[in-house]
Amino acid sequence: MQIVLATHNVHKVSELGAILSAAVEGLELLGYDGPEPVEDGTSYLENALIKARAAFAHTGLPSMADDSGIAVEILGGSPGIFSARWAGGRDNIANRRLLLAQLRDVVEEHRAAAFVCTIALVGPDGEASFTGIWPGRVAFEEQGEHGFGYDPVFIPEGFEVTAAELDPEVKNSMSHRALALEQLATYLNAIAN
C-alpha cells in the first residue's frame, strides 16, 4: 500500500513513514513533489483536506496531510490554525515570544492549552480524517532543547516539564500527532484486511 504524504519536508516523510510502517504492514509513505496549494481553510480539517486533495489530484495515489497547532483556551483557541505564522512569519522563536507576551499577566490556572493535529486521508474510495488532542498548559518561559514549534512553552497534562524537555521518544508516544497517527493506522489496518 502506497500513500503520498502531502509535504515537501523530507524529514517529516521519513519520520512519519517510520511510525506508520511499524504500525501498518506493507505501507510505503511517499514524498510529494507537486505544487503547494494555498491553505486558506478555517479549520485544521479544511487545511489538511486542501493539501491531501491537491496531492491526490496530482499523483492519483491515496494521499494524506496534516494540519496542527496550539489552541490556548483564554485566547479563544488561538493561535490555532495560525500557529505557524502567529508573529507574522514562519519564525518559531518569534511565535513563542509573542504567545508568552500575550499571556504575561495570566495566572497558571488560566493557561490551559492543547496541541491539536488533524490528519486527512484522500483516495479513490473517499475521504477520512483523524484528530489527536494533547492537553496541557502554557509555561511562563521557554525551557528545553528538544522538539520544535511551541514545544518549549507547552507543559503536557500530568507533567511539570515542557514538551521540549521530554525525551523525544516519550513525547512522540503521546503527542497530538501520535494520537492522530494511531487512529490512522487503525483505519488503514481495518481497510487492508
FENRA-V464023 format. One record per pair of residues at least 12 apart in sequence whose ideal C-beta (glycine too) atoms are under 10 Angstrom apart, sorted by the first residue. I is the first residue (numbers start at 1). J is the second residue. Records with the same first field share a line. If there is no record, write none. Layout:
BEGIN
I->J ; J
END
This chain:
BEGIN
1->20 ; 24 ; 25 ; 26 ; 27 ; 28 ; 29 ; 61 ; 62 ; 188 ; 191 ; 192
2->26 ; 27 ; 28 ; 29 ; 30 ; 59 ; 61 ; 62 ; 63
3->16 ; 17 ; 20 ; 24 ; 27 ; 28 ; 29 ; 30 ; 52 ; 55 ; 56 ; 59 ; 61 ; 62 ; 63 ; 64 ; 121 ; 122 ; 123 ; 184 ; 188
4->28 ; 29 ; 30 ; 31 ; 32 ; 33 ; 34 ; 52 ; 55 ; 56 ; 58 ; 59 ; 60 ; 61 ; 62 ; 63 ; 64 ; 65 ; 122 ; 123
5->17 ; 20 ; 29 ; 30 ; 31 ; 32 ; 51 ; 52 ; 55 ; 63 ; 64 ; 65 ; 66 ; 119
6->31 ; 32 ; 34 ; 36 ; 37 ; 48 ; 50 ; 51 ; 52 ; 53 ; 54 ; 55 ; 56 ; 58 ; 59 ; 63 ; 64 ; 65 ; 66 ; 120 ; 122
7->31 ; 32 ; 36 ; 51 ; 55 ; 64 ; 65 ; 66
8->31 ; 32 ; 33 ; 34 ; 36
9->31 ; 32
10->31
12->29 ; 31 ; 66 ; 177
13->29 ; 30 ; 31 ; 32
14->29 ; 31
15->29 ; 172 ; 177
16->29 ; 64 ; 66 ; 119 ; 177 ; 181 ; 184
17->29 ; 30 ; 31
19->172 ; 173 ; 177 ; 178 ; 181 ; 182 ; 184 ; 185
20->64 ; 181 ; 184 ; 185 ; 188
21->185
22->185
23->181 ; 182 ; 184 ; 185 ; 186 ; 188 ; 189
24->181 ; 184 ; 185 ; 186 ; 187 ; 188 ; 189 ; 192
25->188 ; 189 ; 192 ; 193
26->188 ; 192
27->185 ; 188 ; 189 ; 192
29->64
30->55 ; 59 ; 61 ; 62 ; 63
32->51 ; 52 ; 54 ; 55 ; 58 ; 59 ; 61 ; 63 ; 64 ; 65
33->55 ; 58 ; 59
34->54 ; 55 ; 56 ; 57 ; 58 ; 59 ; 63
35->54 ; 55 ; 57 ; 58
36->51 ; 54 ; 55
37->50 ; 51 ; 52 ; 53 ; 54 ; 55 ; 57 ; 58 ; 65
38->50 ; 54
39->51 ; 54 ; 65 ; 67 ; 81 ; 84
41->67 ; 81
42->80 ; 81
43->67 ; 80 ; 81 ; 116 ; 118
44->66 ; 67 ; 68 ; 69 ; 71 ; 80 ; 81 ; 83 ; 116 ; 117 ; 118 ; 119 ; 120 ; 129 ; 131 ; 180
45->67 ; 81 ; 118 ; 119 ; 120 ; 127 ; 129 ; 130 ; 131
46->67 ; 81 ; 118 ; 120
47->65 ; 66 ; 67 ; 68 ; 69 ; 81 ; 118 ; 120
48->64 ; 65 ; 66 ; 67 ; 68 ; 117 ; 118 ; 119 ; 120 ; 121 ; 122 ; 129 ; 130 ; 131 ; 180
49->65 ; 67 ; 118 ; 120 ; 121 ; 122 ; 127 ; 129
50->65 ; 67 ; 120
51->63 ; 64 ; 65 ; 66 ; 67 ; 120 ; 122
52->64 ; 65 ; 66 ; 67 ; 119 ; 120 ; 121 ; 122 ; 123 ; 127 ; 128 ; 129
53->65 ; 120 ; 122 ; 127
54->122
55->122
56->120 ; 121 ; 122 ; 123 ; 124 ; 127
57->122
60->123 ; 124
61->122 ; 123 ; 124
62->121 ; 122 ; 123 ; 124 ; 125 ; 188
63->120 ; 121 ; 122 ; 123
64->119 ; 120 ; 121 ; 122 ; 123 ; 128 ; 129 ; 130 ; 181 ; 184 ; 188
65->118 ; 119 ; 120 ; 121 ; 122
66->117 ; 118 ; 119 ; 120 ; 129 ; 130 ; 131 ; 132 ; 176 ; 177 ; 180 ; 181 ; 184
67->80 ; 81 ; 83 ; 84 ; 116 ; 117 ; 118 ; 119 ; 120
68->80 ; 81 ; 83 ; 84 ; 115 ; 116 ; 117 ; 118 ; 119 ; 131 ; 132 ; 134 ; 149 ; 150 ; 175 ; 176 ; 177 ; 180
69->81 ; 82 ; 83 ; 84 ; 86 ; 114 ; 115 ; 116 ; 117 ; 118 ; 149 ; 150 ; 176
70->83 ; 86 ; 95 ; 96 ; 99 ; 113 ; 114 ; 115 ; 116 ; 134 ; 136 ; 138 ; 149 ; 150 ; 151 ; 153 ; 154 ; 176
71->83 ; 112 ; 113 ; 114 ; 115 ; 116 ; 133 ; 135
72->99 ; 102 ; 103 ; 106 ; 110 ; 111 ; 112 ; 113 ; 114 ; 137 ; 138 ; 150 ; 154
73->110 ; 111 ; 112 ; 113 ; 114 ; 135 ; 137 ; 138
74->102 ; 103 ; 106 ; 107 ; 110 ; 111 ; 112 ; 113 ; 138
75->99 ; 102 ; 103 ; 106 ; 113 ; 138
77->113 ; 114 ; 116
78->99 ; 102
79->95 ; 98 ; 99 ; 102 ; 113 ; 150
80->116
81->116 ; 118
82->95
83->95 ; 99 ; 115 ; 116 ; 149 ; 150
84->149 ; 150
86->98 ; 99 ; 102 ; 150
87->99 ; 101
92->147 ; 148 ; 149 ; 150 ; 151 ; 152
93->142 ; 152
95->149 ; 150 ; 153
96->138 ; 139 ; 141 ; 142 ; 149 ; 150 ; 151 ; 152 ; 153 ; 154
97->142 ; 153
99->113 ; 138 ; 150 ; 153 ; 154
100->138 ; 139 ; 140 ; 141 ; 142 ; 152 ; 153
102->138
103->137 ; 138 ; 139 ; 140 ; 153
104->140
106->138 ; 140
107->140
108->137 ; 138 ; 139 ; 140 ; 155
109->137
110->137 ; 138
111->136 ; 137 ; 138 ; 139 ; 140 ; 153 ; 155
112->135 ; 136 ; 137 ; 138 ; 157
113->134 ; 135 ; 136 ; 137 ; 138 ; 139 ; 150 ; 153 ; 154 ; 155 ; 156 ; 157
114->132 ; 133 ; 134 ; 135 ; 136 ; 137 ; 154 ; 156 ; 157 ; 176
115->132 ; 133 ; 134 ; 135 ; 136 ; 149 ; 150 ; 151 ; 154 ; 156 ; 163 ; 175 ; 176 ; 177 ; 179
116->131 ; 132 ; 133 ; 134 ; 135 ; 176 ; 177 ; 179 ; 180
117->130 ; 131 ; 132 ; 133 ; 134 ; 175 ; 176 ; 177 ; 178 ; 179 ; 180 ; 181
118->130 ; 131 ; 132 ; 133 ; 176 ; 180
119->131 ; 132 ; 177 ; 179 ; 180 ; 181 ; 183 ; 184 ; 187
120->184
121->184 ; 187 ; 188 ; 191
123->191
125->191
128->183 ; 184 ; 187 ; 188 ; 191
129->180 ; 183 ; 184 ; 187
130->179 ; 180 ; 181 ; 182 ; 183 ; 184 ; 185 ; 186 ; 187
131->176 ; 179 ; 180 ; 183
132->174 ; 175 ; 176 ; 177 ; 178 ; 179 ; 180 ; 181 ; 182 ; 183 ; 184
133->176 ; 179 ; 180
134->154 ; 156 ; 157 ; 163 ; 171 ; 174 ; 175 ; 176 ; 177 ; 178 ; 179 ; 180
135->156 ; 157 ; 158 ; 176
136->154 ; 155 ; 156 ; 157 ; 158 ; 159 ; 162 ; 163
137->153 ; 154 ; 155 ; 156 ; 157 ; 159
138->150 ; 153 ; 154 ; 155 ; 162
139->152 ; 153 ; 154 ; 155 ; 160 ; 161 ; 162 ; 163 ; 164 ; 165
140->153 ; 155
141->153 ; 162
142->162 ; 164
143->155 ; 161 ; 162 ; 163 ; 164 ; 165
144->161 ; 162 ; 163 ; 164 ; 165 ; 166 ; 171
145->164 ; 165
146->162 ; 163 ; 164 ; 165 ; 166 ; 167 ; 168 ; 170 ; 171
147->162 ; 163 ; 164 ; 165 ; 166 ; 168 ; 171 ; 172 ; 175
148->163 ; 164
149->163 ; 164
150->162 ; 163 ; 164
151->163 ; 164 ; 165 ; 166 ; 168 ; 171 ; 175
152->164 ; 165
154->175
156->170 ; 171 ; 174 ; 175 ; 176
157->174
158->174
159->174
163->175 ; 176
END
